[in-house]
């Protein structure tokens, strides 16, 4: 497995990023309302920069920095930090690949099958996996 690479997002990444947004939404309900046009969602207005996290050619995360948010949030942040709002950046479109489901069983590797005595009792949450 190669090291994680953080790099500027390219137009060619949009399809993979849109797929990742769908995965994140299914797992975590972010974004709260899944936009029909994910390409527009992934292209916020006037970003300072947009980056992806990639490993072995797979996009695993996304982040954008934008110059503004809702005025109340900008005023609150500016006051708390003692900075003007135009000196701040806002994290937007931050999402990462969700972890595998606890119900997903890893592929069997080489070696002998576990003995029946090595089995364990399932917890209630594990027994609800379908």
TAHULIN-V846832 format. One record per residue. RES is the residue in one letter. SS is DSSP state (hx for helix, st for strand, lp for the rest). PSI is psi in whole degrees, -180 to 180 (none if undefined). D_CENTER is the distance of its C-alpha to the mean C-alpha in whole Angstrom. Layout:
res->(RES,RES)
ss->(SS,SS)
psi->(PSI,PSI)
d_center->(D_CENTER,D_CENTER)
This chain:
res->(X,X,X,X,X,X,X,X,X,X,X,X,X,X,X,X,X,X,X,X,X,X,X,X,X,X,X,X,X,X,X,X,X,X,X,X,X,X,X,X,X,X,X,X,X,X,X,X,X,X,X,X,X,X,X,X,X,X,X,X,X,X,X,X,X,X,X,X,X,X,X,X,X,X,X,X,X,X,X,X,X,X,X,X,X,X,X,X,X,X,X,X,X,X,X,X,X,X,X,X,X,X,X,X,X,X,X,X,X,X,X,X,X,X,X,X,X,X,X,X,X,X,X,X,X,X,X,X,X,X)
ss->(lp,lp,lp,lp,st,st,st,st,lp,lp,hx,hx,hx,hx,hx,hx,hx,hx,hx,hx,hx,hx,hx,hx,hx,hx,hx,hx,lp,lp,lp,lp,lp,lp,lp,lp,lp,hx,hx,hx,hx,lp,lp,lp,lp,lp,st,st,st,st,st,st,st,st,st,lp,lp,st,st,st,st,st,st,st,st,st,lp,lp,lp,lp,hx,hx,hx,hx,hx,hx,hx,hx,hx,hx,hx,lp,lp,lp,hx,hx,hx,lp,lp,st,st,st,st,st,st,st,lp,lp,lp,lp,lp,lp,lp,lp,lp,lp,lp,lp,lp,lp,lp,lp,lp,lp,lp,hx,hx,hx,lp,lp,lp,lp,lp,hx,hx,hx,hx,lp,lp,lp)
psi->(128,166,157,136,127,124,162,140,142,158,-34,-11,-11,-38,-45,-40,-39,-41,-39,-39,-42,-43,-46,-43,-43,-36,-39,-1,28,134,157,-43,113,116,147,-36,88,-27,-44,-40,-39,-2,73,154,136,51,148,-34,156,130,159,156,132,141,130,38,0,130,122,-9,166,143,145,146,127,159,-13,162,-160,143,-41,-41,-40,-42,-44,-47,-43,-44,-43,-32,-7,33,158,151,-32,-2,3,159,153,131,131,157,43,118,149,157,127,151,160,149,143,-14,-10,123,134,153,143,132,-179,155,174,152,148,147,155,-31,-15,-4,160,166,135,146,162,-40,-33,-33,-12,-7,140,none)
d_center->(20,19,18,14,15,14,15,16,14,17,18,18,14,14,14,12,9,11,11,7,7,10,8,6,9,11,10,9,11,9,10,13,15,14,16,18,18,14,16,17,14,12,16,16,20,21,18,19,17,14,12,10,10,12,14,17,16,13,10,7,5,6,9,12,15,17,21,21,20,22,26,26,23,24,27,26,24,27,29,28,27,31,29,30,27,27,26,23,19,17,13,11,9,6,2,2,5,6,10,13,15,18,20,19,22,22,24,28,29,32,35,37,35,35,38,39,40,36,34,33,33,30,28,28,24,25,28,26,23,25)
